[in-house]
Amino acid sequence: MSLNKEQEILMNIADMSIITYHAESALLRLEKLTAMKGEAATSIQADIVRTYIYDAADAINKAGKDALNSFAEGDELRMMNIGLKRFTKVDSFNSKEARRRICAQLVADDGYKL
């Protein structure tokens, strides 16, 4: 396969890279903020980051499946999908409740404040 002729696969890889970069940046920023202010003071920011990472894992998995399905098949595809699933697995997380807490804080603050 000549990758330079596979724009859709390159797009999937780029999407996965961008989402991963955003998730890592958000997590590192949260860690720095938590170290300065403490866990209690950054609980809403933690909810925001956890919710983003939870959703990002699904987006990365989808882009990865799209890329894999476009060039692999059979046993090779099955093995690659197993690896993709392994690396995009996230712990169970009640995102509905986290989103409600985030929304309640936004309403209380009349907008997002750092």
N, C-alpha and C positions, 0 to 999 in steps of 0.2 A: 504494500500500500504506500502510495506517495502522499505523505501527510500534507504537503503544501497544496494539494488538489482537493483536500477534504475540509473545506471551510466550516461545514456544520460541526465536525468533530472538534476543530480548533475553537469554535464558538463555545461548545460544551465545556472544554477544558478551561477556557478563559472565564466562563461563568463560575465554574467550581473554584478557580483560583481567587477570583474577586470575593466570592462569598466567604471563603476560608480566611482571607486577609481581613475582611470586615469583622468576622467573629473573633479572630485573634486580637485585633486592635481593641475591640470592645471589652474583651476579657482582661487584657493587660491594663486598660484604663480603669476598669472596675477594681482590679487588684491594687493599683496605686491609690485610688480614692479610698478604698477600704482601709488601707494601711494608714492613711492620714486621718480619716474621720471615724473609723470603727464600723463594725458590721451593722449595728443598729441604725446608724445614720445613713447607711447606703443600701438599705433593704429594698427600696424601690428601684434603684439602679441595678441591683442584683436581679430583681424580677425582670427588668427590661433586657438585660444581657442573657439570662437563662431562656427567656421567651424567644429572643432572636436566635440563639444557638439551636434551640429546639426546632424552630422553623427552618433554619439554615441547613440542618442535617438532611431534612427531606428534600430541599431544593438541590443540594449537592448530589443526593442519591438519584434524583430524577435526571439531572444533567448527565451523570455518570451512566445510568441505564441507557439513555438516548445515545450516548457515544458508543457504548459497548454493543448495543443492538445493531449499530450501523456497520460494524466490521467483523464481529465475531459470531460464531454459531456453534451449536452442539455442545460438547463437553467443555470446550474452551470458554464459551459464553457462560455456561453454568458456573465454572470455577471463578471466572472474573466477577460474576454477580455475587458470589459468596464473599469474595474479598471486599467488594464495594459495600455490601450489607454490613460486614464486620467493621469497616472504618467509618460508617455513617450511623452507627448505632448510638443512641442516646438513652440516658436513664429516663424512666417514666417521670412525667412532670405534669402537674395540673396547670396547664397554661391558661385555662379559663379563669381560675381564681387569681393568677398572677396578673392577667389583663385587667381584671376588676380592681385589684389593688392599684395598679398603675393609673387606671382611669380615675379612681377616687382621689388619688394624690394630685393628678392634673387638675381636676375640678377644684380641689381645695386650694391649690397654688395659683389658680387662674392661669394655667399654662405651665410649660416645662421650665424648671429652674435647676441649675446645677448646684 
